[in-house]
Amino acid sequence: MTGALVIGAFMLSLVQPQTLGPWWVEMILVALAYIWVLAQPVGERDDVLPALAVLLSAFGLMLVARLAPALARKQQEWLLVSLALTVVLGPAFTRFRRMAAYKYVWVLASLVLFVLLLLFGQSVNGARLWIRFGDVRYEPIELIKLFVVFFLAAYLAETGDVIATARRVWTANARYLGPLFLGWGASMAILVLQHDLGMATLLLVTFATMLFVATRRLDIVLAGFLIFALVAFWAVHHFPYVATRIGVWLHPFADPYGRGYQSSQGYFSLAAGGLFGTGYRLGHPQYVPDAATDYVFAAIGEEFGWLGAVAVLTLFLAIVRRILVIGIEQPDLYAKLLAVGLAATFGFQVLIIVGGVIGLFPLTGITLPFISYGGSSLLANFLLVSLVWAMSEKQARLEPAP
């Protein structure tokens, strides 16, 4: 952790003066990071996880200050809130197995957030994703993705063996599949009601991964993907926002000064970086619209080059790998599935946004964890890492399942 804080402090020292808050704000950030680690119950944990989260968030704050100085202080404030909340909730996460007893509470909480979003949500660029509280704007989907994992882990731990051995799944075992497909239905609802292709895809692949790990039922997974593909095809022909995303992906240079301007500038930015990059503050990633959010990976590629981009992806891969290793070491199925779901949520989020920037998939509005500007994402991912870090405690691994 000390090494991560030293490197993070060096990164922030490169930021232009007055872009971030006063020096005492940064001291509070450092203090919270130390408290997060040192104030936890004594036990052997994977302390690399919080160090990676702090390192990536410091790098992200440096990039946000470079690309969108007006947003840097907001990102810094969200970082303060995220660290403070992980400190407060850290002791409770050591009893993470108790969450399995409240699996339908997570479903209810997700439904409440959906309803609030439908009633009070604000649309930006065609997607209805945010709720505003005064000057604060929050994206409830970031919490919903965690709630869906909590529910699926508990439910599949109870019924996974029944679903795995069933032959006539669609008839005799419909009562087991009904609650299960709440996770799949959440992705449908996000796509149809909120026009958010990225988060809908993220929830679907997380659901499919957890379902396959628990049951090995490839037929159910493929059926879910098929229905999702049909709904996505319908959405492309009925929602202009989704159709535009697909069209720009297929033909990015067809309208280079209009709809394709963002994607084409993103490709130019990546190409300008080459192998070693132009150097920090020596490139022009600010020419890419929304560089601090959707296209922050293009900014990394331009100023830090291909090597810098690969280094960042390696850090993400290290987090995913450590989460999976922690899951393998758990003694009970619920904890294993919870770790798999959290790893899938985190890893696929990186894959979807990076793939969108480099042209493998249609670009979506989801964030690059810890790095893109976005308080909702920052908060959710710090909670995710804090939960997995608590799961890594040796005593927690020896604790029997309830």
SEMIMI-975480 format. One line per 4 residues: number of its first residue (from 0); their letters; for each residue x, y, z of N, C-alpha, C. Coordinates in pm, whole numbers. Layout:
# SEMIMI-975480
NUM	A	X:Y:Z:X:Y:Z:X:Y:Z | ...
# end
This chain:
# SEMIMI-975480
0	MTGA	82:-120:0:0:0:0:86:126:0 | 196:122:78:284:238:82:342:269:-56 | 384:165:-127:436:185:-261:332:243:-355 | 208:193:-345:100:247:-429:75:394:-400
4	LVIG	79:432:-271:56:571:-235:170:660:-283 | 292:610:-276:407:689:-324:397:713:-474 | 366:608:-548:352:622:-693:233:712:-726 | 122:694:-652:6:780:-675:35:925:-646
8	AFML	110:953:-539:146:1091:-507:233:1151:-615 | 323:1069:-671:407:1119:-781:322:1154:-903 | 224:1068:-934:135:1097:-1047:61:1229:-1027 | 8:1250:-908:-70:1371:-883:20:1495:-878
12	SLVQ	149:1475:-850:240:1589:-852:261:1643:-994 | 228:1562:-1093:241:1605:-1232:124:1690:-1279 | 17:1692:-1199:-102:1768:-1236:-74:1917:-1223 | -132:1994:-1313:-114:2139:-1308:-166:2194:-1175
16	PQTL	-95:2290:-1117:-140:2349:-990:-281:2407:-1001 | -352:2403:-892:-487:2458:-879:-594:2374:-948 | -554:2268:-1019:-655:2183:-1083:-729:2100:-980 | -654:2046:-884:-715:1969:-777:-735:2056:-654
20	GPWW	-790:1996:-549:-815:2070:-426:-686:2103:-353 | -695:2174:-240:-577:2210:-162:-504:2087:-108 | -382:2112:-58:-295:2002:-16:-358:1917:94 | -440:1978:181:-495:1902:292:-599:1800:245
24	VEMI	-660:1826:129:-754:1728:74:-678:1601:35 | -562:1617:-26:-483:1501:-64:-431:1427:59 | -402:1502:166:-361:1436:290:-474:1351:348 | -597:1400:336:-712:1322:382:-726:1194:299
28	LVAL	-704:1206:169:-710:1089:83:-608:983:127 | -486:1027:153:-382:934:197:-420:871:330 | -470:954:423:-509:902:554:-621:799:542 | -720:826:458:-830:732:440:-781:600:380
32	AYIW	-688:611:285:-635:489:224:-563:404:328 | -486:468:415:-416:394:519:-515:335:620 | -616:413:658:-715:364:752:-790:245:694 | -819:252:565:-888:143:498:-815:11:520
36	VLAQ	-682:16:514:-603:-106:527:-574:-138:673 | -531:-38:750:-480:-64:884:-589:-83:989 | -709:-25:962:-814:-32:1063:-899:-157:1053 | -865:-248:961:-944:-369:946:-905:-471:1053
40	PVGE	-992:-568:1080:-957:-673:1175:-828:-743:1135 | -752:-783:1236:-624:-848:1209:-649:-981:1139 | -574:-1006:1034:-589:-1130:960:-509:-1124:833 | -476:-1239:779:-397:-1246:658:-488:-1221:538
44	RDDV	-459:-1112:464:-540:-1076:348:-452:-1051:227 | -517:-1044:111:-447:-1010:-13:-437:-857:-21 | -333:-801:38:-322:-655:46:-284:-591:-87 | -257:-672:-188:-229:-615:-320:-356:-556:-382
48	LPAL	-471:-614:-349:-597:-567:-408:-625:-419:-377 | -627:-377:-250:-650:-234:-226:-539:-146:-282 | -416:-198:-286:-306:-119:-343:-330:-93:-492 | -376:-194:-565:-405:-176:-707:-520:-78:-728
52	AVLL	-621:-84:-643:-734:9:-654:-689:152:-632 | -606:174:-531:-556:309:-503:-467:357:-616 | -382:270:-669:-292:308:-777:-369:348:-903 | -468:267:-941:-547:296:-1060:-631:423:-1042
56	SAFG	-686:444:-924:-768:563:-902:-682:689:-903 | -558:682:-852:-468:797:-860:-432:828:-1005 | -407:723:-1082:-379:741:-1225:-500:800:-1296 | -619:753:-1260:-741:807:-1320:-762:953:-1285
60	LMLV	-736:990:-1160:-751:1130:-1120:-653:1218:-1196 | -532:1169:-1217:-434:1245:-1295:-484:1266:-1438 | -543:1163:-1498:-593:1175:-1635:-714:1267:-1644 | -805:1257:-1549:-922:1344:-1550:-879:1490:-1537
64	ARLA	-780:1517:-1450:-729:1653:-1436:-665:1702:-1566 | -609:1611:-1642:-547:1646:-1771:-652:1669:-1879 | -754:1585:-1883:-850:1587:-1994:-968:1679:-1969 | -1010:1691:-1845:-1128:1773:-1811:-1104:1840:-1676
68	PALA	-1021:1945:-1672:-986:2008:-1544:-1107:2051:-1462 | -1216:2088:-1528:-1335:2131:-1455:-1399:2018:-1376 | -1371:1894:-1415:-1430:1778:-1348:-1337:1716:-1244 | -1212:1763:-1240:-1113:1697:-1155:-1150:1705:-1008
72	RKQQ	-1197:1821:-962:-1230:1832:-820:-1350:1746:-783 | -1445:1732:-876:-1558:1643:-850:-1511:1498:-837 | -1419:1459:-924:-1365:1324:-915:-1290:1304:-782 | -1219:1407:-740:-1148:1400:-614:-1245:1387:-496
76	EWLL	-1356:1458:-504:-1457:1448:-399:-1518:1309:-395 | -1545:1252:-513:-1600:1116:-517:-1499:1014:-463 | -1372:1039:-488:-1269:950:-435:-1267:955:-283 | -1285:1074:-227:-1295:1089:-82:-1415:1011:-27
80	VSLA	-1530:1027:-91:-1651:958:-48:-1633:806:-59 | -1573:760:-168:-1554:616:-189:-1464:556:-82 | -1352:621:-54:-1262:570:49:-1326:573:187 | -1399:682:215:-1465:692:345:-1568:581:363
84	LTVV	-1643:550:257:-1746:447:267:-1684:308:281 | -1572:284:214:-1506:153:230:-1453:137:372 | -1407:246:432:-1361:240:571:-1477:205:664 | -1593:267:640:-1709:245:726:-1764:103:708
88	LGPA	-1773:56:584:-1833:-74:557:-1735:-189:565 | -1606:-160:575:-1506:-266:578:-1531:-373:682 | -1555:-337:808:-1580:-441:910:-1704:-525:879 | -1807:-464:821:-1930:-539:790:-1904:-641:679
92	FTRF	-1813:-612:586:-1785:-704:476:-1721:-833:523 | -1662:-834:642:-1604:-958:693:-1712:-1063:720 | -1836:-1018:733:-1949:-1111:752:-2030:-1123:623 | -1958:-1131:511:-2024:-1126:380:-2117:-1244:357
96	RRMA	-2094:-1357:422:-2181:-1473:399:-2324:-1449:446 | -2343:-1357:537:-2478:-1327:584:-2563:-1263:474 | -2498:-1209:372:-2576:-1150:262:-2659:-1252:188 | -2617:-1379:195:-2690:-1483:124:-2832:-1500:178
100	AYKY	-2852:-1468:306:-2984:-1483:366:-3082:-1375:319 | -3033:-1274:251:-3119:-1163:209:-3122:-1151:56 | -3119:-1267:-10:-3109:-1263:-156:-3223:-1188:-222 | -3345:-1200:-173:-3457:-1130:-236:-3462:-982:-198
104	VWVL	-3389:-945:-93:-3375:-803:-60:-3298:-732:-170 | -3197:-800:-225:-3119:-740:-334:-3205:-722:-458 | -3295:-817:-484:-3388:-802:-596:-3480:-684:-573 | -3534:-673:-454:-3624:-562:-422:-3552:-429:-434
108	ASLV	-3429:-422:-384:-3353:-298:-394:-3329:-259:-539 | -3300:-358:-624:-3280:-330:-766:-3408:-277:-831 | -3522:-339:-797:-3649:-293:-853:-3681:-150:-809 | -3652:-119:-683:-3676:17:-635:-3591:117:-712
112	LFVL	-3465:83:-734:-3377:173:-810:-3424:189:-954 | -3473:78:-1013:-3529:86:-1148:-3648:181:-1154 | -3738:168:-1059:-3857:253:-1056:-3818:399:-1038 | -3726:426:-947:-3681:563:-926:-3617:620:-1052
116	LLLF	-3546:534:-1122:-3481:579:-1246:-3584:610:-1353 | -3690:528:-1361:-3795:553:-1459:-3874:680:-1426 | -3893:706:-1297:-3974:821:-1257:-3895:951:-1257 | -3771:944:-1211:-3694:1068:-1190:-3564:1072:-1269
120	GQSV	-3539:972:-1351:-3412:966:-1423:-3400:1073:-1529 | -3276:1107:-1561:-3245:1204:-1665:-3179:1134:-1782 | -3216:1175:-1903:-3160:1118:-2024:-3043:1202:-2073 | -2934:1134:-2109:-2817:1200:-2167:-2778:1121:-2291
124	NGAR	-2776:1187:-2406:-2742:1122:-2533:-2832:1002:-2563 | -2957:1009:-2521:-3052:905:-2555:-3066:795:-2452 | -2979:791:-2351:-2986:687:-2248:-3033:748:-2116 | -3129:681:-2053:-3184:729:-1926:-3115:656:-1812
128	LWIR	-3011:719:-1755:-2924:647:-1663:-2901:716:-1531 | -2932:844:-1519:-2888:919:-1402:-3006:975:-1323 | -2986:984:-1192:-3078:1052:-1102:-3002:1166:-1037 | -3063:1283:-1035:-2996:1400:-980:-3051:1433:-841
132	FGDV	-2960:1456:-747:-2993:1504:-613:-2923:1638:-593 | -2994:1746:-625:-2931:1877:-619:-2821:1888:-724 | -2698:1910:-678:-2584:1919:-770:-2517:1784:-794 | -2566:1681:-726:-2505:1548:-737:-2586:1462:-832
136	RYEP	-2517:1399:-926:-2582:1309:-1021:-2525:1169:-1002 | -2615:1072:-981:-2572:936:-954:-2633:839:-1054 | -2559:733:-1084:-2602:631:-1180:-2637:503:-1105 | -2766:477:-1079:-2805:361:-998:-2763:227:-1056
140	IELI	-2740:220:-1188:-2703:93:-1249:-2575:37:-1188 | -2487:126:-1141:-2362:79:-1082:-2388:-4:-956 | -2489:32:-880:-2526:-49:-763:-2607:-171:-804 | -2692:-156:-905:-2775:-268:-949:-2689:-385:-994
144	KLFV	-2579:-356:-1063:-2494:-466:-1112:-2437:-546:-995 | -2409:-480:-881:-2361:-552:-763:-2474:-630:-697 | -2592:-569:-690:-2707:-636:-628:-2744:-763:-705 | -2736:-758:-838:-2768:-876:-919:-2670:-989:-889
148	VFFL	-2541:-956:-873:-2442:-1059:-838:-2472:-1118:-701 | -2507:-1033:-603:-2539:-1083:-469:-2655:-1182:-474 | -2758:-1148:-552:-2874:-1236:-562:-2840:-1367:-633 | -2773:-1358:-747:-2745:-1478:-825:-2654:-1574:-748
152	AAYL	-2555:-1520:-676:-2466:-1607:-600:-2543:-1687:-495 | -2633:-1620:-423:-2711:-1688:-319:-2809:-1788:-379 | -2877:-1748:-487:-2979:-1835:-545:-2916:-1957:-612 | -2809:-1938:-687:-2745:-2049:-755:-2677:-2144:-657
156	AETG	-2631:-2092:-544:-2572:-2179:-443:-2675:-2276:-388 | -2802:-2236:-385:-2910:-2320:-334:-2966:-2415:-439 | -2979:-2368:-562:-3052:-2444:-663:-2967:-2488:-781 | -2840:-2453:-782:-2756:-2485:-897:-2750:-2633:-928
160	DVIA	-2740:-2717:-825:-2732:-2861:-849:-2862:-2916:-907 | -2977:-2860:-865:-3106:-2904:-919:-3116:-2869:-1067 | -3078:-2745:-1101:-3084:-2702:-1241:-2986:-2780:-1326 | -2870:-2812:-1270:-2767:-2882:-1346:-2809:-3022:-1384
164	TARR	-2884:-3089:-1298:-2920:-3229:-1322:-3058:-3245:-1385 | -3132:-3135:-1400:-3267:-3144:-1456:-3261:-3175:-1604 | -3357:-3253:-1650:-3365:-3286:-1792:-3473:-3205:-1861 | -3589:-3196:-1798:-3700:-3121:-1857:-3707:-2985:-1787
168	VWTA	-3606:-2904:-1815:-3590:-2777:-1743:-3708:-2685:-1763 | -3757:-2675:-1884:-3856:-2572:-1916:-3996:-2605:-1864 | -4017:-2728:-1812:-4150:-2762:-1763:-4148:-2789:-1613 | -4089:-2901:-1575:-4095:-2943:-1435:-4018:-2850:-1343
172	NARY	-3918:-2780:-1393:-3833:-2699:-1306:-3847:-2550:-1333 | -3962:-2510:-1386:-3984:-2368:-1413:-3979:-2284:-1287 | -4018:-2343:-1176:-4018:-2266:-1051:-3876:-2235:-1005 | -3777:-2315:-1049:-3639:-2284:-1016:-3581:-2179:-1111
176	LGPL	-3622:-2186:-1236:-3569:-2093:-1335:-3633:-1955:-1327 | -3755:-1948:-1275:-3824:-1819:-1269:-3745:-1713:-1194 | -3714:-1735:-1066:-3634:-1635:-994:-3495:-1616:-1053 | -3439:-1725:-1109:-3306:-1716:-1165:-3298:-1613:-1277
180	FLGW	-3401:-1610:-1362:-3397:-1522:-1478:-3429:-1378:-1444 | -3441:-1347:-1316:-3447:-1206:-1277:-3317:-1136:-1316 | -3204:-1209:-1304:-3077:-1152:-1347:-3073:-1125:-1496 | -3123:-1220:-1573:-3130:-1201:-1718:-3231:-1094:-1754
184	GASM	-3345:-1092:-1681:-3447:-991:-1708:-3400:-850:-1680 | -3307:-835:-1584:-3254:-702:-1557:-3182:-645:-1679 | -3108:-730:-1750:-3040:-682:-1871:-3141:-645:-1978 | -3250:-721:-1989:-3356:-688:-2084:-3418:-553:-2050
188	AILV	-3447:-532:-1922:-3511:-407:-1881:-3422:-287:-1909 | -3293:-302:-1883:-3201:-191:-1907:-3195:-158:-2055 | -3195:-260:-2140:-3188:-236:-2284:-3316:-172:-2336 | -3432:-224:-2295:-3559:-178:-2350:-3603:-45:-2288
192	LQHD	-3590:-32:-2156:-3641:86:-2089:-3542:201:-2084 | -3413:169:-2082:-3314:274:-2067:-3222:291:-2187 | -3236:205:-2286:-3161:215:-2411:-3011:208:-2386 | -2968:135:-2285:-2827:125:-2249:-2774:-11:-2291
196	LGMA	-2714:-17:-2409:-2664:-143:-2463:-2546:-195:-2383 | -2459:-105:-2335:-2339:-146:-2266:-2367:-215:-2134 | -2444:-151:-2047:-2471:-210:-1916:-2560:-333:-1930 | -2650:-334:-2029:-2732:-453:-2052:-2645:-572:-2089
200	TLLL	-2546:-549:-2175:-2454:-655:-2214:-2371:-701:-2095 | -2327:-606:-2012:-2247:-641:-1895:-2325:-731:-1800 | -2450:-698:-1772:-2531:-781:-1683:-2556:-918:-1744 | -2577:-923:-1875:-2604:-1051:-1940:-2483:-1144:-1931
204	VTFA	-2364:-1095:-1963:-2247:-1183:-1961:-2212:-1223:-1818 | -2237:-1135:-1721:-2216:-1171:-1581:-2312:-1282:-1540 | -2440:-1265:-1577:-2541:-1367:-1548:-2504:-1500:-1613 | -2463:-1496:-1740:-2430:-1619:-1812:-2309:-1688:-1750
208	TMLF	-2209:-1611:-1710:-2090:-1669:-1650:-2122:-1740:-1519 | -2197:-1673:-1432:-2232:-1734:-1304:-2321:-1856:-1323 | -2414:-1849:-1416:-2504:-1962:-1442:-2426:-2082:-1492 | -2333:-2060:-1584:-2257:-2172:-1639:-2165:-2233:-1534
212	VATR	-2100:-2148:-1453:-2011:-2200:-1349:-2089:-2285:-1249 | -2212:-2244:-1216:-2290:-2314:-1116:-2357:-2439:-1169 | -2395:-2441:-1298:-2477:-2551:-1349:-2416:-2626:-1467 | -2321:-2564:-1537:-2266:-2619:-1663:-2374:-2640:-1769
216	RLDI	-2485:-2567:-1759:-2593:-2581:-1855:-2572:-2482:-1971 | -2500:-2527:-2073:-2472:-2441:-2187:-2598:-2410:-2266 | -2696:-2500:-2265:-2818:-2478:-2342:-2896:-2358:-2287 | -2904:-2346:-2155:-2976:-2233:-2096:-2902:-2103:-2125
220	VLAG	-2769:-2107:-2116:-2690:-1987:-2144:-2710:-1940:-2288 | -2704:-2035:-2382:-2722:-1999:-2523:-2863:-1948:-2550 | -2962:-2006:-2484:-3099:-1957:-2501:-3112:-1813:-2452 | -3048:-1782:-2340:-3051:-1645:-2290:-2986:-1548:-2385
224	FLIF	-2872:-1586:-2443:-2804:-1500:-2540:-2888:-1481:-2666 | -2955:-1588:-2709:-3037:-1579:-2830:-3152:-1480:-2811 | -3220:-1491:-2699:-3331:-1398:-2673:-3280:-1255:-2661 | -3166:-1238:-2595:-3108:-1104:-2584:-3073:-1048:-2722
228	ALVA	-3019:-1134:-2809:-2983:-1089:-2943:-3108:-1044:-3020 | -3218:-1116:-3004:-3342:-1078:-3071:-3394:-944:-3019 | -3387:-925:-2887:-3430:-797:-2830:-3338:-685:-2875 | -3207:-712:-2881:-3113:-611:-2928:-3140:-574:-3074
232	FWAV	-3171:-675:-3157:-3205:-648:-3297:-3328:-559:-3306 | -3426:-587:-3220:-3547:-503:-3218:-3512:-361:-3174 | -3424:-350:-3073:-3387:-217:-3021:-3315:-135:-3126 | -3234:-198:-3209:-3161:-125:-3313:-3258:-59:-3410
236	HHFP	-3371:-124:-3436:-3468:-72:-3533:-3575:17:-3470 | -3571:34:-3339:-3672:117:-3273:-3613:230:-3188 | -3487:221:-3152:-3424:325:-3072:-3312:390:-3152 | -3327:514:-3194:-3223:581:-3274:-3087:583:-3205
240	YVAT	-3086:596:-3072:-2960:601:-2999:-2880:472:-3019 | -2947:357:-3006:-2880:228:-3023:-2838:209:-3168 | -2926:247:-3262:-2895:233:-3404:-2773:317:-3443 | -2762:436:-3386:-2648:522:-3415:-2519:460:-3367
244	RIGV	-2521:402:-3247:-2402:336:-3194:-2356:223:-3286 | -2450:141:-3332:-2415:30:-3421:-2363:83:-3554 | -2430:184:-3610:-2389:240:-3738:-2249:299:-3733 | -2218:372:-3627:-2085:431:-3613:-1979:324:-3599
248	WLHP	-2014:216:-3529:-1918:106:-3514:-1888:40:-3649 | -1989:17:-3729:-1970:-50:-3858:-1904:41:-3960 | -1936:171:-3957:-1883:265:-4057:-1835:393:-3987 | -1724:387:-3915:-1681:501:-3834:-1642:624:-3915
252	FADP	-1600:604:-4042:-1554:718:-4122:-1657:760:-4227 | -1778:705:-4218:-1882:743:-4314:-1926:887:-4292 | -1924:932:-4167:-1963:1070:-4135:-1861:1125:-4035 | -1737:1151:-4081:-1627:1184:-3988:-1644:1316:-3916
256	YGRG	-1726:1407:-3968:-1747:1536:-3902:-1883:1543:-3831 | -1955:1430:-3831:-2084:1425:-3764:-2088:1313:-3664 | -2171:1212:-3691:-2189:1103:-3594:-2061:1024:-3569 | -1974:1015:-3670:-1852:938:-3654:-1733:1017:-3604
260	YQSS	-1755:1143:-3566:-1642:1228:-3526:-1571:1174:-3402 | -1646:1134:-3301:-1585:1086:-3178:-1501:961:-3200 | -1558:863:-3268:-1486:738:-3288:-1364:756:-3378 | -1378:836:-3484:-1265:857:-3573:-1152:931:-3502
264	QGYF	-1186:1031:-3420:-1083:1100:-3343:-1017:1007:-3242 | -1096:914:-3188:-1039:816:-3098:-936:727:-3166 | -965:684:-3289:-869:603:-3365:-743:683:-3396 | -759:809:-3433:-643:894:-3462:-558:911:-3336
268	SLAA	-625:925:-3222:-553:942:-3096:-471:818:-3063 | -529:701:-3080:-456:577:-3055:-338:562:-3151 | -361:597:-3277:-253:586:-3377:-139:683:-3348 | -172:801:-3297:-69:901:-3269:25:858:-3157
272	GGLF	-22:773:-3068:61:731:-2955:173:637:-2992 | 150:551:-3091:252:456:-3128:288:362:-3015 | 415:322:-3011:460:225:-2912:486:289:-2776 | 546:407:-2775:588:469:-2649:504:589:-2608
276	GTGY	417:639:-2694:332:752:-2661:401:886:-2679 | 323:989:-2680:376:1125:-2696:432:1180:-2567 | 392:1123:-2454:431:1175:-2324:315:1247:-2258 | 314:1245:-2125:205:1308:-2051:198:1457:-2080
280	RLGH	78:1505:-2118:49:1645:-2150:117:1692:-2278 | 167:1597:-2358:231:1633:-2484:148:1591:-2605 | 41:1518:-2583:-47:1479:-2692:-167:1572:-2701 | -265:1531:-2781:-387:1611:-2798:-512:1526:-2783
284	PQYV	-524:1446:-2675:-643:1363:-2657:-769:1444:-2629 | -751:1573:-2592:-868:1657:-2566:-948:1685:-2692 | -892:1653:-2808:-968:1667:-2933:-1077:1561:-2946 | -1066:1454:-2866:-1167:1349:-2869:-1281:1390:-2776
288	PDAA	-1405:1401:-2826:-1517:1435:-2737:-1532:1332:-2624 | -1561:1380:-2505:-1581:1295:-2387:-1459:1207:-2360 | -1341:1265:-2377:-1218:1187:-2357:-1202:1141:-2213 | -1255:1216:-2118:-1240:1179:-1977:-1335:1068:-1935
292	TDYV	-1435:1037:-2016:-1533:934:-1981:-1526:817:-2079 | -1588:833:-2195:-1597:722:-2290:-1462:683:-2349 | -1375:781:-2373:-1253:756:-2450:-1125:778:-2369 | -1130:752:-2240:-1009:770:-2160:-901:670:-2201
296	FAAI	-939:552:-2251:-838:456:-2295:-765:506:-2419 | -833:581:-2504:-765:640:-2620:-662:743:-2574 | -695:820:-2470:-599:916:-2415:-477:845:-2357 | -500:731:-2291:-388:652:-2238:-299:605:-2353
300	GEEF	-362:555:-2460:-286:506:-2574:-206:615:-2642 | -261:738:-2648:-189:846:-2716:-70:895:-2634 | -90:921:-2505:17:984:-2428:111:884:-2360 | 68:760:-2344:154:660:-2282:186:544:-2377
304	GWLG	130:548:-2496:164:451:-2599:105:313:-2577 | 139:227:-2670:92:88:-2662:142:20:-2535 | 265:49:-2497:321:-12:-2376:246:34:-2252 | 214:163:-2245:139:213:-2131:0:154:-2123
308	AVAV	-66:141:-2239:-200:84:-2242:-197:-62:-2196 | -97:-137:-2241:-85:-277:-2200:-56:-287:-2051 | 24:-194:-1998:53:-194:-1854:-74:-173:-1772 | -160:-81:-1816:-286:-57:-1746:-375:-180:-1752
312	LTLF	-385:-242:-1870:-465:-363:-1884:-410:-476:-1798 | -278:-481:-1781:-218:-583:-1696:-260:-565:-1551 | -271:-440:-1505:-318:-415:-1369:-462:-461:-1352 | -546:-434:-1453:-684:-483:-1447:-688:-636:-1444
316	LAIV	-606:-697:-1527:-601:-843:-1531:-555:-900:-1398 | -463:-830:-1331:-415:-876:-1201:-528:-874:-1098 | -613:-771:-1104:-727:-764:-1011:-823:-881:-1036 | -857:-905:-1163:-949:-1014:-1196:-891:-1148:-1152
320	RRIL	-764:-1168:-1180:-701:-1295:-1144:-702:-1316:-993 | -673:-1212:-917:-671:-1225:-772:-810:-1253:-717 | -912:-1192:-776:-1048:-1220:-731:-1083:-1367:-755 | -1046:-1419:-871:-1076:-1559:-902:-999:-1654:-810
324	VIGI	-874:-1621:-782:-796:-1705:-690:-859:-1706:-551 | -903:-1589:-506:-971:-1581:-377:-1097:-1667:-378 | -1171:-1666:-491:-1290:-1749:-501:-1260:-1898:-495 | -1152:-1940:-561:-1114:-2081:-561:-1082:-2129:-421
328	EQPD	-1025:-2041:-339:-984:-2079:-205:-1099:-2082:-103 | -1218:-2037:-146:-1331:-2036:-52:-1383:-2178:-30 | -1430:-2208:93:-1474:-2345:123:-1617:-2376:82 | -1697:-2275:46:-1838:-2299:17:-1874:-2243:-120
332	LYAK	-1982:-2298:-177:-2022:-2263:-313:-2068:-2117:-322 | -2137:-2069:-220:-2184:-1930:-226:-2069:-1832:-242 | -1965:-1848:-161:-1851:-1757:-168:-1779:-1770:-302 | -1770:-1892:-353:-1707:-1912:-484:-1784:-1838:-594
336	LLAV	-1917:-1855:-593:-1999:-1790:-695:-1996:-1638:-680 | -1992:-1590:-558:-1985:-1446:-535:-1856:-1389:-595 | -1745:-1458:-574:-1618:-1413:-630:-1620:-1418:-783 | -1676:-1525:-838:-1685:-1536:-985:-1769:-1422:-1042
340	GLAA	-1883:-1392:-978:-1968:-1285:-1027:-1901:-1149:-1020 | -1830:-1122:-912:-1761:-993:-898:-1646:-983:-998 | -1574:-1093:-1019:-1466:-1092:-1118:-1522:-1071:-1259 | -1634:-1136:-1289:-1695:-1120:-1421:-1744:-977:-1442
344	TFGF	-1809:-920:-1341:-1857:-783:-1351:-1743:-686:-1379 | -1636:-701:-1303:-1522:-611:-1318:-1450:-634:-1451 | -1419:-760:-1481:-1342:-791:-1600:-1415:-761:-1729 | -1543:-798:-1738:-1618:-772:-1860:-1643:-622:-1880
348	QVLI	-1651:-547:-1771:-1667:-402:-1786:-1544:-343:-1856 | -1425:-387:-1816:-1303:-342:-1883:-1303:-386:-2028 | -1339:-512:-2053:-1337:-565:-2189:-1434:-490:-2280 | -1553:-460:-2232:-1654:-395:-2315:-1613:-254:-2352
352	IVGG	-1562:-175:-2256:-1529:-36:-2288:-1401:-27:-2370 | -1300:-109:-2337:-1177:-106:-2416:-1204:-159:-2557 | -1283:-266:-2568:-1319:-317:-2700:-1395:-216:-2782 | -1479:-134:-2717:-1551:-30:-2789:-1459:79:-2840
356	VIGL	-1359:116:-2762:-1266:222:-2803:-1179:177:-2920 | -1133:53:-2919:-1044:7:-3026:-1121:-52:-3144 | -1255:-57:-3135:-1336:-96:-3250:-1378:-241:-3255 | -1355:-319:-3150:-1400:-458:-3150:-1550:-470:-3133
360	FPLT	-1610:-379:-3056:-1753:-378:-3028:-1807:-237:-3049 | -1939:-222:-3056:-1996:-87:-3055:-1960:-16:-2925 | -1930:111:-2933:-1896:186:-2814:-2017:199:-2723 | -1994:182:-2595:-2101:196:-2496:-2062:304:-2396
364	GITL	-2157:343:-2314:-2134:452:-2221:-2081:409:-2085 | -2042:282:-2069:-1991:241:-1939:-1848:292:-1921 | -1802:294:-1798:-1675:356:-1765:-1563:253:-1754 | -1440:302:-1767:-1323:220:-1739:-1299:227:-1589
368	PFIS	-1311:116:-1515:-1309:121:-1369:-1189:195:-1312 | -1217:280:-1214:-1118:358:-1139:-1053:470:-1221 | -1065:468:-1352:-990:563:-1433:-1081:667:-1497 | -1190:626:-1560:-1281:722:-1623:-1343:814:-1518
372	YGGS	-1380:934:-1562:-1455:1022:-1473:-1592:961:-1449 | -1633:956:-1323:-1764:903:-1288:-1766:859:-1143 | -1832:934:-1059:-1836:902:-917:-1910:774:-887 | -2017:746:-961:-2095:625:-937:-2010:500:-959
376	SLLA	-1935:499:-1068:-1850:385:-1098:-1737:374:-997 | -1679:486:-959:-1570:484:-862:-1616:426:-730 | -1732:469:-684:-1786:420:-557:-1815:271:-564 | -1882:226:-670:-1920:85:-683:-1796:-5:-690
380	NFLL	-1694:37:-761:-1576:-47:-776:-1491:-51:-650 | -1489:57:-573:-1420:51:-444:-1493:-43:-349 | -1626:-41:-351:-1702:-136:-268:-1675:-279:-312 | -1666:-301:-444:-1638:-435:-496:-1503:-485:-445
384	VSLV	-1400:-401:-458:-1266:-442:-415:-1262:-462:-264 | -1330:-375:-190:-1332:-389:-44:-1398:-520:-1 | -1505:-558:-69:-1573:-683:-38:-1484:-803:-67 | -1420:-804:-184:-1333:-917:-219:-1212:-922:-126
388	WAMS	-1162:-806:-89:-1049:-802:3:-1086:-865:137 | -1208:-838:184:-1255:-901:308:-1268:-1053:290 | -1311:-1095:171:-1322:-1239:144:-1187:-1308:144 | -1081:-1234:116:-949:-1295:107:-888:-1325:243
392	EKQA	-948:-1276:351:-893:-1300:484:-891:-1450:513 | -781:-1496:566:-765:-1639:591:-873:-1693:683 | -907:-1617:786:-1010:-1660:879:-1145:-1673:809 | -1173:-1581:713:-1299:-1586:639:-1306:-1711:552
396	RLEP	-1191:-1755:500:-1191:-1874:418:-1218:-2000:500 | -1180:-1995:627:-1202:-2112:713:-1340:-2114:776 | -1410:-1999:768:-1542:-1991:830:-1642:-2079:754 | -1718:-2162:823:-1815:-2248:752:-1930:-2167:695
400	AP	-1989:-2216:589:-2103:-2149:529:-2224:-2160:620 | -2310:-2055:625:-2430:-2061:709:-2529:-2161:656
# end
